[in-house]
Amino acid sequence: MVESIARLAIAAVVCFPMLIIGILLYGGKAGFLLAGYNTMSREEKAKWDEKRLLRFSGKCIIVLSILPIGMELLILAGLPFGSVYGIGWTAYVLLIVWMIVYMNTKKRFRKK
């Protein structure tokens, strides 16, 4: 029990800054944190819909910051350690893969 609470506290401490970054991105305030986007020239940035890109990235990072805490809460609730971590980390990786594919196909975030 104490070990589970300690893991939950560690997950919260690690995920809290990530949650703050996600909220900043969602609010359109931290475009400089997006790797690749922040290194583009002004002309190249002008081709992108920054508001949509930041909102999407913010939503994904918020979910990614909440998932580990949710996994630890499920373990505290008594669900088996292996199955929670297996499902949780699979969801984590699948979300990252989906996010990368979604952002880089069909020019969704390009200005029209």
Residue pairs with C-beta under 8 A, 6 or more apart in sequence:
4 72
4 75
4 76
5 76
7 72
7 75
8 69
8 72
8 73
8 76
11 68
11 69
11 71
11 72
12 69
14 68
15 65
15 66
15 68
15 69
16 65
18 61
18 64
18 65
19 61
19 62
19 65
19 66
21 30
21 33
21 61
22 58
22 59
22 60
22 61
22 62
22 64
22 65
23 58
23 62
24 30
24 33
24 58
25 31
25 33
25 34
25 54
25 55
25 57
25 58
25 61
26 54
26 55
26 58
26 59
26 62
27 58
28 50
28 51
28 54
28 55
30 54
31 37
31 38
31 50
31 53
31 54
32 38
34 53
34 54
34 57
37 45
37 48
37 50
37 53
40 48
46 111
47 110
47 111
48 109
48 110
48 111
49 109
49 110
49 111
52 108
52 109
53 103
53 109
56 102
56 103
56 109
57 103
60 95
60 99
63 95
64 92
64 95
64 96
67 88
67 91
67 92
67 95
68 88
68 92
70 88
71 84
71 85
71 88
71 89
74 84
74 88
75 81
75 84
75 85
102 108
103 109
